[in-house]
Amino acid sequence: MTTHGADEWAGMDLSVRRGNDHDPAWFKGLAGLEDHYDMVIIGAGISGCVFAERGSKELGLKSLIIDKRDHIGGNCYDFINKHGFRVSQYGVHLFHTKFDRVWKYVNEFSEWMDYEHRVKGKVDVGDGYKVVPIPPSQETVNTLFNAGVHSEADMEAWLDARRSANDNPQNGEESALTRAGSQLYEAIFKYYTKKQWDKFPEELDASVLARIPVRTNTDDRYFTDPHQALPKDGYTRIFENMIMADPNITVRLNVDFFELRDKLPKSGLTVFTGPIDAYYASQGLPKLEYRSLRFFEEYHEPDAEGGDHPGFYQPCLQLNYPGPEVDFTRIVEYKHKPNQPKAARESKGTVIFKEYSCDHGEPYYPVPNPANHELFVRYQELAAKETGVCFVGRLASYKYFNMDQAFLNALEMFDEMKAGGRVEARTELGEGDGPK
């Protein structure tokens, strides 16, 4: 799917966004600013807020954060909607990490509730819809294919009988077949990939499907990191606690850097967290490709007594639809999140969000192919020659980061800035989850 309506927020009701704090001064534009700041930070998401918070706490630096949006928190931004549910404007966010430094850091700014995310898929292999665990596991193949798998050895044998032998896959389909075999590939991965990327796997680089998850055990958790939790009062509150009460940090929202860059205060350092190709738009280079998302909201009042999941629209927070019979990729029902307000958990109603992938709008997922990689290298070369500017974050790196990876990347890049570049190599972050 490539387009779905002219207005990217037409499918969501944003008329009421409660539950968060703000400072009225955030909306004063450039009025009342000082002439000079130690850092001018473009973007009030994870990377920008980490730089401002660490700059103040560790070095006493004064920062100005600007963002073209009307809120802080970047894509983590959530709020209470008109039905009383805490929802995320930019798609569901699930925090998980193996990095102790990140876990310690985020606990400075929020209470957390243990939560292990489980994803289900609604899959039809010819005899009607069945709901199965995603990533595929023993239960998945037993439910869909009557596989008779009862141990990890059984599962390995079942997969090995169906996997392709290919040490050098040339595209995403060949890569997926070596990982999952033909039956799981057709049922779970083929059309889901088409919906996410608007390309069939054989049209994509092998790396895109090189890490598709297939479990041989019975673990039905989507993530296996040791720290998995939800912020008790939502994600936006984390960012409020990072920057709101700090006199060294000034925030201005609805301020577009590219429209007002010549009018901004002077600074010792510019921290740019936006798309690196946008920063160099005047150079005449092509744009980097991204996939984006559209969300279409529905309100329902399910049967509170009957059915398999009374009071809910569906059995879990995230239900994927990997088949071609519908053009959305998944439905998210936020009522399942345990950090909902009490009234929302007890409500007779619920809100769901159908999610569609598209090729325009907010940049979410970099499109991994040789042309984009080569183009990004050219942008990196320009950035390396830029003085007084630090490029930080997923958009500046043209790489998908999970939340914890974004926090760690920003923390370690701040360490580098503080030490004048004389620090140990950064932590190997690995691949982000990407489209789920």
SULBELRA-V154766 format. One record per backbone hydrogen bond with DSSP energy under -0.5 kcal/mol. NH is the residue of the N-H (numbers start at 1). CO is the residue of the C=O. E is the energy in kcal/mol with one decimal. If there is no record, write none. Layout:
NH&CO&E + NH&CO&E
This chain:
4&5&-0.7 + 8&6&-0.6 + 10&7&-2.0 + 12&9&-1.5 + 14&12&-1.0 + 18&80&-2.9 + 24&22&-0.5 + 26&23&-2.6 + 27&24&-1.8 + 28&25&-1.7 + 31&28&-1.7 + 33&30&-1.1 + 37&266&-2.3 + 38&62&-1.3 + 39&62&-1.8 + 40&269&-2.2 + 41&39&-0.6 + 41&64&-3.5 + 42&40&-0.5 + 42&271&-3.2 + 43&41&-0.8 + 43&66&-3.3 + 49&45&-2.5 + 50&46&-2.3 + 51&47&-2.2 + 52&48&-2.1 + 53&49&-2.8 + 54&50&-3.0 + 55&51&-2.3 + 56&52&-2.0 + 57&53&-2.6 + 58&54&-2.8 + 59&54&-0.6 + 59&55&-1.3 + 60&56&-1.3 + 61&55&-2.6 + 63&61&-0.5 + 63&248&-2.8 + 64&39&-2.5 + 65&63&-0.5 + 65&250&-3.3 + 66&41&-2.8 + 66&64&-0.5 + 67&252&-1.7 + 73&44&-2.9 + 76&73&-2.0 + 77&74&-1.4 + 79&87&-2.2 + 80&18&-2.9 + 81&79&-0.6 + 81&85&-2.7 + 84&81&-2.1 + 87&79&-2.7 + 87&85&-0.7 + 89&77&-1.4 + 90&77&-0.6 + 91&88&-1.0 + 95&229&-0.7 + 97&227&-2.5 + 100&98&-0.8 + 103&99&-2.2 + 104&100&-2.6 + 105&101&-2.0 + 106&102&-2.8 + 107&103&-1.3 + 108&105&-1.6 + 109&106&-1.3 + 113&230&-3.1 + 115&228&-1.5 + 117&115&-0.6 + 119&134&-0.8 + 120&318&-1.9 + 121&132&-3.1 + 122&320&-3.1 + 123&121&-0.8 + 123&130&-2.9 + 125&123&-0.5 + 125&128&-0.5 + 130&123&-2.2 + 132&121&-2.4 + 132&130&-0.6 + 134&119&-2.5 + 136&213&-0.6 + 138&217&-1.4 + 141&137&-2.0 + 142&138&-2.2 + 143&139&-2.5 + 144&140&-2.4 + 145&141&-2.1 + 146&142&-1.3 + 147&141&-1.0 + 155&151&-2.3 + 156&152&-2.7 + 157&153&-2.3 + 158&154&-2.7 + 159&155&-2.6 + 160&156&-3.0 + 161&157&-1.8 + 162&159&-1.9 + 163&159&-2.2 + 164&177&-1.7 + 166&164&-0.8 + 172&201&-1.3 + 172&204&-1.9 + 175&171&-2.1 + 176&172&-2.7 + 177&173&-2.5 + 178&174&-1.3 + 179&175&-0.9 + 179&176&-0.5 + 180&176&-3.3 + 181&176&-0.7 + 181&177&-0.7 + 182&162&-1.0 + 184&180&-0.5 + 185&181&-1.9 + 186&182&-2.4 + 187&183&-2.2 + 188&184&-3.0 + 189&184&-1.1 + 189&185&-0.7 + 190&185&-3.0 + 193&189&-2.2 + 194&190&-1.6 + 195&191&-2.4 + 196&192&-2.3 + 197&193&-2.8 + 198&194&-2.0 + 199&193&-0.5 + 203&200&-2.5 + 204&201&-1.7 + 205&368&-0.6 + 208&205&-1.6 + 209&205&-0.5 + 209&206&-0.8 + 210&207&-0.7 + 212&209&-1.1 + 215&136&-3.1 + 220&218&-0.6 + 222&117&-3.3 + 223&117&-0.5 + 227&97&-1.8 + 228&226&-0.6 + 229&95&-1.5 + 230&113&-2.7 + 232&111&-2.8 + 234&231&-1.9 + 238&234&-0.6 + 238&235&-1.0 + 239&235&-1.0 + 240&236&-2.1 + 241&237&-2.5 + 242&238&-1.3 + 243&239&-1.8 + 244&240&-2.5 + 246&243&-1.1 + 247&245&-0.7 + 249&246&-1.8 + 250&63&-2.7 + 250&248&-0.5 + 252&65&-2.5 + 253&26&-3.5 + 254&67&-0.7 + 254&69&-2.6 + 255&67&-2.3 + 256&254&-0.5 + 257&255&-0.7 + 259&256&-0.6 + 260&256&-1.9 + 261&257&-1.3 + 263&260&-2.0 + 264&260&-0.7 + 264&261&-0.7 + 266&35&-2.1 + 268&37&-1.3 + 269&38&-1.2 + 270&388&-2.6 + 271&40&-2.6 + 271&269&-0.5 + 272&270&-0.6 + 272&390&-2.6 + 273&42&-1.8 + 273&271&-0.6 + 276&395&-1.5 + 278&275&-0.5 + 279&275&-1.4 + 280&276&-1.1 + 281&278&-1.4 + 283&280&-2.2 + 284&281&-1.3 + 285&280&-0.5 + 291&365&-2.4 + 292&358&-3.3 + 294&356&-2.6 + 295&8&-0.5 + 296&354&-2.5 + 297&11&-3.3 + 297&295&-0.5 + 298&352&-2.3 + 300&350&-2.9 + 311&303&-2.1 + 312&309&-2.0 + 318&118&-0.6 + 319&331&-2.5 + 320&120&-3.3 + 320&318&-0.5 + 321&329&-3.0 + 326&323&-0.6 + 329&355&-2.9 + 330&355&-0.8 + 331&319&-2.2 + 332&353&-2.1 + 333&317&-2.6 + 334&332&-0.6 + 334&351&-0.6 + 336&333&-1.6 + 337&334&-2.1 + 340&337&-1.3 + 344&341&-0.6 + 345&341&-2.0 + 346&342&-1.6 + 347&344&-0.9 + 350&300&-2.3 + 352&298&-2.7 + 353&332&-2.0 + 354&296&-2.8 + 355&330&-2.4 + 356&294&-2.7 + 358&292&-2.3 + 359&2&-1.5 + 364&291&-1.9 + 364&362&-0.6 + 365&291&-2.0 + 366&364&-0.5 + 367&289&-1.7 + 368&366&-0.8 + 369&367&-0.9 + 373&369&-2.3 + 374&370&-2.6 + 375&371&-2.1 + 376&372&-2.8 + 377&373&-2.0 + 378&374&-1.4 + 379&375&-1.8 + 380&376&-2.7 + 381&377&-2.1 + 382&378&-1.6 + 383&379&-2.5 + 384&380&-2.4 + 385&381&-0.8 + 385&382&-0.8 + 386&383&-1.2 + 390&270&-3.0 + 392&272&-2.2 + 392&390&-0.6 + 397&393&-1.5 + 398&394&-0.8 + 399&394&-2.0 + 406&402&-2.3 + 407&403&-2.4 + 408&404&-2.6 + 409&405&-2.8 + 410&406&-2.1 + 411&407&-2.6 + 412&408&-2.7 + 413&409&-2.1 + 414&410&-2.3 + 415&411&-2.0 + 416&412&-2.0 + 417&413&-2.4 + 418&414&-2.9 + 419&415&-2.1 + 420&417&-1.2 + 421&416&-3.6 + 422&419&-1.3 + 423&421&-1.3 + 429&427&-0.8 + 432&400&-0.6
